[in-house]
Amino acid sequence: MSTYPTLDAFDFPVSLAVSSDTEILSLDGDVETVRPWKSVTKPLAALATLIAIDRGYLRLDDAAGPEGATVRHLLAHASGLPFEDGGPTQRPGQRRVYSNLGFETLAGYVSDAVDTDFPVWVREVILKPLEMSSVEFHGSAAYAAGGSTLDVLALGLELLTPTLLDADLAEQARTVQFPGLAGVLPGFGNQTRNDWGLGYEIRGGKSPHWTAPGANPATFGHFGQSGSYLWVDPDARLTAAFLGAEPFSADVHGALWPRLHEEILTAHG
């Protein structure tokens, strides 16, 4: 029997780790199995970018990407670049367009600024200090990382209680950038306010959503098409990491994740 009833509704292997800011609260499934993170890579890449900013290698409002765009636009999916290929489809700051290309463009800019390949930078400034030893990251800054559920949780704990980043910058990262922008949240459709911080998706008032309907609007994190997620509730002081053996399905993950989130909040919130 799992800690949370909804975990038993998945008909394939899944693992979940939940922690407060002071202790691990529950571990379910094989939390050491290495699985792809897909877009849960983006919070890792965002944190690496923020560390470069904190150390003075670049600034949020440096010009980067298409004309008129900045590092801030790229982090917040507001640069106007499309999902994967091609040039900008609109002016920066006009609409929230979820963009793998934007994160790959960002990684190239950071790599030039720090004079180090981006995956090497990630390893030196995050993976080694946080002892995230299972993580492999080669390729796209948008989706190429993989690792254990425990190491996703380690990333979540860093986002909950920053040790690698100035507290003011960490707070800005989980604050809505370019408020009021509409856009499509992949897997969950058009959102009139598609809130995003600096690389982290912010719960806000989105509906439908992969977190619980009653979740704290300040909850932030990311989910991935591999059937993975990381969320952080800064007010409840909770973080949860989920990996599974099957790719994301709106009918399965989209239906079960909100129930699971509600059970975690009921147990620990």
C-alpha positions as CSV (number, residue, x, y, z in Angstrom):
1,M,0.0,0.0,0.0
2,S,1.4,3.4,-1.0
3,T,1.5,6.4,1.3
4,Y,-1.0,8.2,-0.9
5,P,-4.0,6.2,-2.3
6,T,-3.8,7.7,-5.8
7,L,-0.3,6.2,-6.4
8,D,-2.0,2.8,-6.5
9,A,-4.1,4.0,-9.5
10,F,-1.1,4.1,-11.8
11,D,-0.8,0.8,-13.7
12,F,3.0,1.3,-14.3
13,P,5.9,1.9,-12.0
14,V,6.1,5.4,-10.4
15,S,8.1,6.9,-7.6
16,L,7.4,9.9,-5.4
17,A,9.4,11.8,-2.8
18,V,7.9,14.5,-0.6
19,S,9.9,16.7,1.8
20,S,9.4,19.7,4.0
21,D,12.2,22.2,4.4
22,T,13.5,20.2,7.4
23,E,12.9,16.5,6.7
24,I,11.9,14.0,4.1
25,L,8.2,13.1,4.7
26,S,7.6,10.1,2.5
27,L,9.3,8.0,-0.2
28,D,7.2,5.7,-2.5
29,G,8.4,3.4,-5.2
30,D,12.0,3.1,-6.4
31,V,13.3,6.6,-5.8
32,E,16.8,5.7,-6.9
33,T,15.8,4.5,-10.4
34,V,17.2,6.8,-13.1
35,R,14.6,8.0,-15.6
36,P,14.4,10.9,-18.1
37,W,13.2,14.2,-16.8
38,K,12.3,15.8,-20.1
39,S,11.1,19.3,-19.3
40,V,11.9,19.1,-15.6
41,T,15.3,19.8,-17.1
42,K,14.2,23.4,-17.5
43,P,14.2,24.3,-13.7
44,L,17.7,22.9,-13.6
45,A,18.8,25.0,-16.6
46,A,17.0,28.1,-15.1
47,L,18.8,27.7,-11.8
48,A,22.2,27.4,-13.6
49,T,21.4,30.6,-15.5
50,L,20.4,32.4,-12.2
51,I,23.7,31.4,-10.6
52,A,25.6,32.9,-13.6
53,I,23.6,36.1,-13.0
54,D,24.2,36.0,-9.3
55,R,28.0,35.7,-10.0
56,G,28.0,38.6,-12.3
57,Y,28.6,36.9,-15.7
58,L,25.3,38.3,-17.2
59,R,22.2,40.2,-16.2
60,L,18.5,39.5,-16.6
61,D,18.0,42.4,-18.9
62,D,20.9,41.7,-21.2
63,A,19.9,41.5,-24.8
64,A,19.6,37.8,-25.8
65,G,17.7,35.8,-28.5
66,P,15.6,37.6,-31.1
67,E,15.6,41.4,-31.5
68,G,14.1,43.1,-28.5
69,A,14.4,40.0,-26.2
70,T,16.4,39.6,-23.1
71,V,17.6,36.8,-20.8
72,R,14.5,37.6,-18.7
73,H,12.2,37.0,-21.8
74,L,13.9,33.7,-22.6
75,L,13.6,32.4,-19.0
76,A,9.9,33.4,-18.9
77,H,8.9,32.0,-22.3
78,A,8.1,35.5,-23.5
79,S,10.8,36.0,-26.2
80,G,8.5,35.3,-29.1
81,L,10.4,32.3,-30.2
82,P,8.4,29.2,-31.2
83,F,8.2,25.8,-29.5
84,E,11.1,24.2,-31.4
85,D,12.2,25.5,-34.8
86,G,12.2,28.8,-36.7
87,G,12.4,32.5,-36.0
88,P,10.2,34.6,-33.7
89,T,6.5,34.5,-34.3
90,Q,5.7,37.7,-32.5
91,R,7.2,40.6,-30.5
92,P,8.9,39.8,-27.2
93,G,6.5,40.2,-24.2
94,Q,3.3,39.9,-26.3
95,R,2.3,36.3,-25.4
96,R,3.6,33.4,-23.4
97,V,4.9,30.9,-26.0
98,Y,6.3,27.8,-24.4
99,S,9.7,27.4,-26.1
100,N,12.3,24.6,-26.1
101,L,14.2,26.7,-28.6
102,G,14.1,29.6,-26.2
103,F,15.9,27.5,-23.5
104,E,18.4,26.2,-26.0
105,T,19.1,29.8,-27.1
106,L,19.5,30.8,-23.5
107,A,21.9,28.0,-22.8
108,G,24.1,29.2,-25.7
109,Y,24.1,32.7,-24.3
110,V,25.0,31.5,-20.8
111,S,27.7,29.2,-22.1
112,D,29.4,32.2,-24.0
113,A,29.1,34.4,-20.9
114,V,30.7,31.9,-18.5
115,D,33.1,30.5,-21.2
116,T,32.1,26.9,-20.3
117,D,29.9,24.4,-22.1
118,F,26.4,24.6,-20.5
119,P,26.2,21.0,-19.2
120,V,29.7,21.4,-17.6
121,W,28.5,24.7,-16.0
122,V,25.4,22.9,-14.6
123,R,27.5,20.1,-13.2
124,E,30.0,22.4,-11.5
125,V,27.5,24.9,-10.0
126,I,24.6,22.6,-9.2
127,L,25.1,18.9,-9.5
128,K,28.4,18.7,-7.6
129,P,27.5,21.1,-4.7
130,L,24.1,19.4,-4.2
131,E,25.6,15.9,-4.6
132,M,23.1,15.0,-7.4
133,S,25.2,12.1,-8.4
134,S,22.7,10.2,-10.5
135,V,22.0,13.1,-12.9
136,E,23.2,12.8,-16.5
137,F,22.8,15.9,-18.6
138,H,24.1,16.1,-22.2
139,G,22.3,18.0,-25.0
140,S,19.3,20.3,-24.9
141,A,18.9,22.6,-21.9
142,A,15.1,22.2,-22.5
143,Y,14.7,18.4,-22.0
144,A,18.0,16.3,-21.9
145,A,18.5,15.7,-18.2
146,G,17.7,12.4,-16.4
147,G,18.3,11.1,-12.9
148,S,16.6,9.7,-9.9
149,T,13.6,10.9,-8.0
150,L,15.8,11.7,-5.0
151,D,17.8,14.0,-7.2
152,V,14.7,15.7,-8.5
153,L,13.8,16.2,-4.9
154,A,17.3,17.6,-4.2
155,L,16.6,20.2,-6.8
156,G,13.2,21.0,-5.3
157,L,14.8,21.5,-1.9
158,E,17.2,23.9,-3.3
159,L,14.4,25.9,-4.9
160,L,12.5,25.8,-1.5
161,T,15.5,26.8,0.6
162,P,18.1,28.4,-1.6
163,T,21.8,27.8,-0.8
164,L,23.4,28.5,-4.2
165,L,21.6,31.8,-4.9
166,D,21.0,35.1,-3.4
167,A,17.7,35.1,-1.6
168,D,16.3,38.2,-3.4
169,L,17.1,36.7,-6.8
170,A,15.6,33.4,-5.8
171,E,12.4,35.2,-4.7
172,Q,12.3,37.1,-8.1
173,A,12.6,33.8,-9.9
174,R,9.4,32.5,-8.4
175,T,7.6,35.8,-9.0
176,V,5.4,36.2,-12.2
177,Q,7.4,37.9,-15.0
178,F,5.4,39.9,-17.6
179,P,2.1,39.5,-15.7
180,G,-1.1,39.0,-17.6
181,L,0.3,37.1,-20.6
182,A,-2.0,34.5,-22.1
183,G,-0.7,31.3,-23.7
184,V,-1.0,27.6,-24.0
185,L,0.2,25.3,-21.2
186,P,1.3,22.1,-23.0
187,G,-1.1,19.3,-22.1
188,F,-3.6,21.6,-20.5
189,G,-4.6,24.0,-23.1
190,N,-5.0,27.8,-23.4
191,Q,-4.7,29.8,-20.2
192,T,-5.9,33.4,-20.1
193,R,-3.1,34.1,-17.5
194,N,-0.3,31.7,-18.2
195,D,1.9,32.7,-15.3
196,W,5.6,32.0,-15.4
197,G,8.6,33.1,-13.3
198,L,12.3,32.9,-14.3
199,G,12.2,29.4,-15.7
200,Y,9.6,28.1,-13.3
201,E,5.9,27.7,-14.0
202,I,3.8,29.4,-11.4
203,R,0.4,27.8,-10.5
204,G,-1.6,31.0,-10.3
205,G,-5.2,30.5,-11.3
206,K,-4.7,28.1,-14.2
207,S,-7.5,25.7,-15.0
208,P,-7.1,22.9,-15.9
209,H,-3.7,22.2,-14.3
210,W,-1.5,19.4,-13.2
211,T,-1.5,20.5,-9.6
212,A,-4.5,20.3,-7.2
213,P,-7.4,22.7,-7.9
214,G,-7.0,24.1,-4.4
215,A,-3.2,24.4,-4.6
216,N,-1.5,27.5,-3.3
217,P,-1.3,29.9,-6.3
218,A,2.3,30.6,-5.4
219,T,3.2,26.9,-6.0
220,F,5.9,26.7,-8.7
221,G,7.8,24.0,-10.6
222,H,7.5,22.1,-13.8
223,F,6.3,18.9,-15.3
224,G,7.8,16.9,-18.2
225,Q,6.5,14.8,-21.1
226,S,8.3,11.8,-19.6
227,G,5.6,11.7,-16.9
228,S,7.7,13.6,-14.4
229,Y,7.1,16.6,-12.1
230,L,8.6,18.8,-9.5
231,W,6.6,21.3,-7.5
232,V,7.4,23.6,-4.6
233,D,4.9,25.2,-2.3
234,P,6.8,28.1,-0.6
235,D,4.1,28.8,1.9
236,A,3.4,25.2,3.1
237,R,7.2,24.7,2.9
238,L,6.7,21.5,0.9
239,T,8.3,20.0,-2.3
240,A,7.4,16.9,-4.2
241,A,9.2,15.0,-7.0
242,F,7.5,12.4,-9.2
243,L,9.0,10.1,-11.9
244,G,7.2,7.4,-13.9
245,A,7.9,4.6,-16.4
246,E,5.4,5.9,-19.0
247,P,5.2,9.2,-20.9
248,F,2.7,11.9,-19.9
249,S,-0.9,11.3,-20.8
250,A,-3.6,13.8,-20.2
251,D,-6.0,11.0,-19.4
252,V,-3.7,9.4,-16.8
253,H,-1.2,11.9,-15.4
254,G,-3.5,14.8,-16.1
255,A,-6.3,13.2,-14.1
256,L,-4.2,11.6,-11.3
257,W,-1.6,14.2,-10.5
258,P,-4.1,16.8,-9.1
259,R,-5.6,14.1,-6.8
260,L,-2.2,13.0,-5.7
261,H,-1.3,16.7,-5.0
262,E,-4.4,17.1,-2.9
263,E,-3.5,14.0,-0.9
264,I,0.0,15.3,-0.2
265,L,-1.4,18.7,1.0
266,T,-4.0,17.0,3.2
267,A,-1.3,14.8,4.8
268,H,1.3,17.5,5.3
269,G,0.0,21.0,4.4
